[in-house]
């Protein structure tokens, strides 16, 4: 994905939109405890401790935090305060660079391999041991990895910051990678964060979650919100048993369209388009808690680390802490075609990138103009060597390619489902609004032809012709494309006021897709599976889990965890609604 976003910073409090209006700041109400705002209240809570370990994620503005926290302590009358930056215990930059180099993909501008170690690898053990609290002083040890310090009775506070805000700060040269001394350009910085920083820091989050005394949302550096650890964990537990939405965020792109700008209120309009909505790309989404009028956002990872079995049920045995299913929007209405592309086969994904499952996708047409189309599968007479030569000639000599000579083009109508298992040539054409229902991995796109356009930064978009050729299945061609790669709906159950329609997925897809169409209400058993859902037609519905009610508006994605047991969908639209549902197939499927 190309990331050229503006800042979409969640406010500390927000009013809910009216019925039927897409909510860009969905939240989960905390039933016990409060969410506090500001450094003054945090300092009052922290001053009861003699030592504070102030840990946090890469991207935290440590200078802003420590400066304002120091001022707040002084305002409380504290004079003996000592701040210690754990950065001093890091290994040398040269040692760290050598250690992580095998995972950064060399000169590859996009891809590396997931780091296999933990945060301890970045520190000198003897230097960590030398960091101690000072008697008669309030000692604050801060920085990524501060929780590694072993001081008896020290309070642990954790600063989290959403991935979209991290990337905004990165573009403003406000982020330094873990173990680095200076900020680097945004794209190589993102690669290092994805393959190294986020991996080790997420391991650390999982380890320390039960010990966190205070959790702090740092995305507004001058107006933090925070709550205590017990309140936080109770909120996670409640969320793991009830329907919820993650906080979506939105990205412009070279091919982006106007549907999102037109249909979703509250977004900045001074951008050329919106290409993506991160509806449920959970490695980069946050979850938002609300209490006493204040909001607090943390990364989705915390929910999985707290109780992945509640969330995923049976699928947790296969996927562990990885949430397996992704929903996102691809908007080309009034925009351009996506790149012609494919995704890696499972064995290639594991060997080259370190992921245990690959980027299998589907395109569900949430909306479509009359001329919308999808490029999918090869023509019957495809010759791989000729295709590669044509792609290479086009890229090297900036020559337009008649891609239709090689790749099939299919008309795309509202509610169609196109199947894109790994190794399949594909792209969405212009004037379609795609709800992409996919496996969670999301950056592993091998672009092979991109219509000779430039990215929003004015530079050519990187192509991956060689990787694509190593992964394509050239037998997905001719009549087999209609048979195997376009879903043929089947009515599985129906009554006077409802239908359950199965949209069969490919045998390579580990997830299934149904569409629920109903006039009044439906009750659904989860059978120890997590359901990922979206309202794809109709104004609004109410979701009821364990007597909790949750309002969902058109185009919103929501999750019902396996631990909910069952749920009820109530139509509040006044006309028939349609809800897409996806879940992990059982082993016998």
Residue pairs with C-beta under 8 A, 6 or more apart in sequence:
1 251
1 253
1 276
1 442
1 443
1 445
2 251
2 253
2 254
2 275
2 455
2 456
2 461
3 167
3 186
3 190
3 251
4 251
4 252
4 253
4 455
4 456
4 457
5 164
5 167
5 168
5 249
5 250
5 251
5 252
6 168
6 252
6 268
6 270
6 271
7 165
7 168
8 24
8 164
8 168
8 249
8 250
8 267
8 268
9 165
9 168
9 219
9 220
10 25
10 162
10 219
10 247
10 286
10 288
10 295
10 297
11 25
11 220
11 295
12 37
12 220
12 223
12 225
12 294
12 295
13 293
13 294
13 295
14 25
14 295
16 23
17 23
17 265
17 266
17 553
19 539
19 540
19 551
19 553
19 572
20 539
20 540
20 553
20 554
20 573
21 265
21 553
22 263
22 264
22 265
22 553
22 554
22 555
22 556
23 245
23 553
23 556
24 247
24 248
24 264
24 265
24 266
24 267
25 247
25 288
25 295
26 244
26 245
26 246
26 247
26 248
26 288
26 556
27 288
27 289
27 290
27 295
28 235
28 238
28 239
28 242
28 244
28 287
28 288
28 289
28 290
29 289
29 290
29 291
30 227
30 231
30 234
30 235
30 238
30 289
30 290
30 291
31 234
31 235
31 238
32 231
32 234
33 227
33 228
33 230
33 231
33 234
33 235
33 291
34 227
34 231
34 291
34 292
34 294
35 225
35 226
35 227
35 289
35 290
35 291
35 292
35 294
35 295
35 296
36 42
36 45
36 225
36 226
36 227
36 294
37 223
37 224
37 225
37 226
37 294
38 223
38 224
39 68
39 69
39 71
39 72
39 224
40 72
40 75
41 226
42 69
42 72
42 157
42 214
42 216
42 224
42 226
43 69
43 72
43 73
43 75
43 76
44 76
45 214
45 228
46 52
46 69
46 73
46 155
46 157
46 214
47 73
47 76
47 78
47 138
49 138
49 153
49 154
49 155
50 133
50 137
50 138
50 139
50 153
51 133
51 138
51 139
51 140
51 141
51 151
51 153
51 154
51 155
52 138
52 139
52 140
52 141
52 154
52 155
52 156
52 157
53 141
53 142
53 146
53 147
53 149
53 151
53 154
53 155
53 156
53 157
54 65
54 66
54 69
54 140
54 141
54 142
54 143
54 146
54 157
54 159
55 142
55 143
55 144
55 145
55 146
55 147
55 156
55 157
55 158
55 159
55 204
55 208
56 62
56 142
56 143
56 144
56 146
56 158
56 159
56 160
56 161
56 216
56 218
57 144
57 159
57 160
57 161
57 166
57 201
57 299
58 144
58 166
58 175
58 176
58 177
58 178
58 193
58 197
58 198
58 201
59 161
59 165
59 166
59 169
59 170
59 174
59 175
60 144
60 159
60 161
60 218
61 169
61 174
61 218
61 221
62 85
62 142
62 143
64 221
64 222
65 142
65 159
65 218
65 221
65 224
66 83
66 140
66 142
68 221
68 222
69 140
70 81
70 83
73 81
73 138
74 81
78 138
80 136
80 137
80 138
81 137
81 138
81 140
82 134
82 137
82 138
82 139
82 140
83 140
83 142
84 131
84 139
84 140
84 141
84 142
85 142
85 143
86 123
86 128
86 131
86 141
86 142
86 143
86 144
86 145
86 146
86 148
86 149
87 143
88 127
88 131
89 123
89 124
89 127
89 128
89 130
89 131
90 96
90 122
90 123
90 124
90 127
90 179
91 99
91 122
91 123
91 124
91 179
93 179
93 180
93 181
96 122
96 179
96 180
99 117
99 121
99 122
100 115
100 179
100 192
100 196
102 113
103 112
103 113
103 114
103 115
103 116
103 195
103 196
103 354
104 112
104 191
104 192
104 195
104 196
105 111
105 112
105 113
105 191
105 195
109 187
109 188
109 191
109 462
110 187
110 191
110 443
110 462
110 464
111 191
111 352
111 353
111 443
111 444
112 191
112 192
112 194
112 195
112 196
112 353
113 195
113 352
113 353
113 354
114 195
114 199
114 353
114 354
114 355
115 195
115 196
115 199
115 200
116 354
117 200
118 200
118 203
118 204
119 144
119 145
119 148
119 178
119 200
119 201
119 203
119 204
120 148
121 200
122 145
122 178
122 179
122 200
123 145
123 148
128 148
128 149
131 141
131 149
132 151
133 139
133 141
133 151
133 154
141 149
141 151
141 154
144 178
144 201
145 204
147 156
147 158
147 204
147 207
147 208
147 211
155 213
155 214
156 208
156 211
156 212
156 213
156 214
156 229
157 212
157 213
157 214
157 215
157 216
157 226
158 205
158 208
158 212
158 214
158 215
158 216
159 216
159 218
159 224
160 215
160 216
160 217
160 218
160 297
160 298
160 299
160 302
161 217
161 218
161 219
162 219
162 247
162 249
162 286
162 297
162 299
163 283
163 284
163 285
163 286
163 299
164 249
164 278
164 284
165 219
166 175
166 193
167 186
167 190
169 175
170 183
170 186
170 189
170 190
170 193
171 186
173 183
174 183
175 183
175 189
176 182
176 183
177 183
177 184
177 189
177 192
177 193
177 196
177 197
178 196
178 197
178 200
178 201
183 189
184 192
194 443
195 354
198 283
202 301
205 299
205 301
205 302
205 305
206 301
206 305
206 321
209 233
209 302
209 305
209 306
210 233
211 229
212 229
212 232
212 233
213 228
213 229
214 226
214 227
214 228
214 229
215 226
215 227
215 228
215 229
215 232
215 296
215 298
216 224
216 225
216 226
217 224
217 225
217 226
217 295
217 296
217 297
217 298
218 224
219 297
225 294
225 295
225 296
226 296
227 235
227 289
227 291
227 296
231 291
232 289
232 298
233 306
235 289
236 302
236 303
236 306
236 307
237 306
237 307
237 310
239 287
239 303
239 561
240 303
240 306
240 307
240 310
240 311
240 561
240 563
241 310
241 545
241 546
241 561
241 563
241 564
242 545
242 546
242 548
242 550
242 561
242 564
243 543
243 545
243 548
243 550
243 558
243 559
243 560
243 561
243 564
243 567
244 287
244 550
244 558
244 559
244 561
245 552
245 556
245 557
245 558
245 559
246 279
246 280
246 282
246 285
246 286
246 287
246 300
246 557
246 559
247 285
247 286
247 287
247 288
247 297
248 277
248 278
248 279
248 280
248 285
248 557
249 277
249 278
249 284
249 285
250 260
250 264
250 267
250 274
250 276
250 277
250 278
251 274
251 275
251 276
251 277
251 278
252 271
252 272
252 273
252 274
252 275
252 456
253 273
253 274
253 275
253 276
253 456
254 275
254 336
254 453
254 454
254 455
254 456
254 461
255 275
255 332
255 335
255 336
255 337
255 338
255 339
255 430
255 453
256 272
256 273
256 274
256 275
256 276
256 331
256 332
256 335
257 273
257 274
257 275
257 331
257 332
257 333
257 334
257 335
257 430
257 431
257 433
258 273
258 274
258 331
258 333
258 334
258 335
259 274
259 331
259 333
259 334
259 367
259 433
260 267
260 274
260 277
260 329
260 331
261 267
261 269
261 271
261 273
261 274
263 555
264 277
264 555
267 274
272 456
273 331
273 334
273 335
274 331
275 330
275 331
275 335
276 328
276 329
276 330
276 331
277 328
277 329
277 331
278 284
278 285
278 328
279 327
279 328
279 329
279 435
279 534
279 556
279 557
280 325
280 326
280 327
280 328
280 532
280 557
280 559
281 326
281 328
281 440
281 442
282 300
282 301
282 304
282 323
282 326
282 440
283 300
283 301
283 440
283 442
285 299
285 300
286 297
286 298
286 299
286 300
287 297
287 298
287 299
287 300
287 302
287 303
288 295
288 296
288 297
289 295
289 296
289 297
289 298
290 296
300 323
301 321
303 311
304 311
304 321
304 322
304 323
305 321
307 563
308 316
308 319
308 320
308 321
309 316
309 562
309 563
310 561
310 562
310 563
311 323
311 530
311 559
311 561
311 562
311 563
312 319
312 323
312 324
312 529
312 530
312 561
312 562
312 584
313 526
313 528
313 529
313 530
313 561
313 562
313 563
314 528
314 529
314 562
314 584
314 586
315 324
315 529
315 530
315 562
315 584
318 324
318 584
319 357
319 584
322 356
322 357
322 440
323 440
324 357
324 439
324 440
324 510
324 511
324 584
325 437
325 438
325 439
325 440
325 511
325 530
325 532
325 582
325 583
325 584
326 436
326 437
326 438
326 439
326 440
326 441
326 442
327 435
327 436
327 437
327 438
327 532
327 534
327 557
327 582
328 435
328 436
328 438
328 442
329 366
329 433
329 434
329 435
329 436
329 555
330 338
330 363
330 428
330 432
330 433
330 434
330 436
331 433
331 434
332 338
332 428
332 429
332 430
332 431
332 432
332 433
332 434
333 367
333 369
333 430
333 431
333 432
333 433
334 430
334 431
335 430
336 430
336 451
336 453
337 375
337 427
337 428
337 429
337 430
337 451
338 427
338 428
338 429
339 427
339 445
339 447
339 448
339 449
339 450
339 451
339 461
340 375
340 403
340 407
340 425
340 426
340 427
340 447
340 448
340 449
340 450
341 425
341 426
341 427
341 445
341 446
341 447
341 448
341 468
342 422
342 423
342 424
342 425
342 426
342 446
342 448
342 468
342 471
342 472
343 358
343 359
343 360
343 361
343 420
343 422
343 423
343 424
343 444
343 445
343 446
343 471
344 352
344 353
344 358
344 359
344 422
344 423
344 444
344 446
344 467
344 471
345 358
345 422
345 423
345 471
346 357
346 358
346 422
348 358
348 470
348 471
349 355
349 357
349 358
349 359
349 422
349 441
349 444
350 356
353 444
355 441
355 444
357 439
357 441
357 510
358 422
358 439
358 441
358 444
359 422
359 438
359 439
359 441
359 442
359 444
359 445
360 420
360 421
360 422
360 438
360 439
360 506
360 508
360 509
360 510
361 420
361 421
361 426
361 436
361 437
361 438
361 439
362 417
362 418
362 419
362 420
362 436
362 437
362 438
362 487
362 505
362 509
362 513
363 374
363 412
363 416
363 417
363 418
363 420
363 426
363 428
363 432
363 434
363 435
363 436
364 415
364 416
364 417
364 434
364 435
364 436
364 437
364 503
364 513
364 536
364 580
365 372
365 412
365 413
365 414
365 415
365 416
365 417
365 418
365 432
365 433
365 434
365 435
366 414
366 433
366 434
366 435
366 534
366 536
366 555
367 414
367 432
367 433
368 412
368 413
368 414
368 416
368 431
368 432
368 433
369 431
369 432
370 431
371 430
371 431
372 411
372 412
372 413
372 429
372 430
372 431
372 432
373 409
373 410
373 411
373 412
373 429
373 430
373 432
374 409
374 410
374 412
374 418
374 426
374 427
374 428
374 429
374 432
375 403
375 407
375 408
375 409
375 410
375 425
375 426
375 427
375 428
375 429
376 407
376 408
376 410
376 418
376 420
376 424
376 425
376 426
376 481
376 485
376 486
377 407
377 408
377 424
377 425
377 426
377 476
377 477
377 480
377 481
377 485
378 387
378 406
378 407
378 408
378 425
378 474
378 476
378 477
378 478
378 481
379 405
379 406
379 407
379 408
379 477
379 478
380 477
380 478
380 479
382 406
382 474
382 477
384 469
384 472
384 474
387 406
388 465
388 469
390 401
390 406
391 401
391 448
391 449
391 463
391 465
392 465
393 399
394 400
394 401
394 449
394 452
395 449
395 463
395 465
398 452
399 452
400 451
400 452
401 449
403 449
407 425
408 477
408 481
409 429
410 418
410 481
410 486
412 418
412 428
412 429
412 432
415 515
415 536
415 537
415 578
416 486
416 487
417 437
417 486
417 487
417 489
417 503
417 513
418 426
418 485
418 486
418 487
419 484
419 485
419 486
419 487
419 505
419 506
419 509
420 426
420 485
421 506
421 507
421 508
421 509
422 471
422 508
423 471
423 472
423 473
423 476
424 472
424 473
424 476
424 485
425 448
425 472
425 476
428 434
435 534
435 536
435 580
437 511
437 513
437 532
437 580
437 582
439 509
439 510
439 511
445 464
446 464
446 465
446 467
446 468
446 471
447 461
447 462
447 463
447 464
447 468
448 463
448 464
448 465
448 468
449 463
450 461
450 463
453 461
454 460
454 461
455 461
476 484
476 485
484 506
485 506
487 503
487 504
487 505
487 513
488 504
489 501
489 502
489 503
489 504
489 515
490 501
490 502
490 504
491 499
491 500
491 501
492 500
492 501
492 502
492 514
493 499
493 500
494 500
497 518
497 519
497 520
498 516
498 517
498 518
498 519
498 520
498 522
499 516
499 517
499 518
500 514
500 515
500 516
500 517
501 514
501 515
501 516
501 517
502 512
502 513
502 514
503 513
503 514
503 515
505 511
505 512
505 513
509 585
510 584
510 585
511 582
511 583
511 584
511 585
512 582
512 583
512 584
512 585
512 589
513 580
513 581
513 582
514 580
514 581
514 582
515 536
515 578
515 579
515 580
515 581
516 522
516 524
516 569
516 578
516 579
516 581
517 576
517 577
517 578
517 579
518 569
518 571
518 576
518 577
519 571
519 575
519 576
520 570
520 571
521 568
521 569
521 570
521 571
522 568
522 569
523 566
523 567
523 568
523 569
524 531
524 566
524 567
524 568
524 569
524 581
525 565
525 566
526 560
526 562
526 564
526 565
526 566
526 567
528 562
529 562
529 583
529 584
529 586
530 559
530 560
530 561
530 562
530 583
530 584
531 559
531 560
531 567
531 581
531 582
531 583
532 557
532 558
532 559
532 581
532 582
532 583
533 557
533 558
533 559
533 560
533 579
533 580
533 581
533 582
534 555
534 556
534 557
534 558
534 579
534 580
535 541
535 552
535 553
535 554
535 555
535 556
535 577
535 578
535 579
536 555
536 578
536 579
536 580
537 554
537 576
537 577
537 578
538 554
538 571
538 573
538 575
538 576
538 577
538 578
539 553
539 554
539 572
539 573
539 574
539 575
539 577
540 551
540 552
540 553
540 554
540 572
540 573
541 551
541 552
541 569
541 570
541 571
541 572
541 573
541 577
541 579
542 549
542 550
542 551
542 552
542 569
542 570
542 572
543 549
543 550
543 551
543 552
543 558
543 560
543 567
543 568
543 569
543 570
544 550
544 567
544 568
544 569
544 570
545 560
545 564
545 566
545 567
546 564
546 565
550 558
551 572
552 558
560 567
569 579
571 577
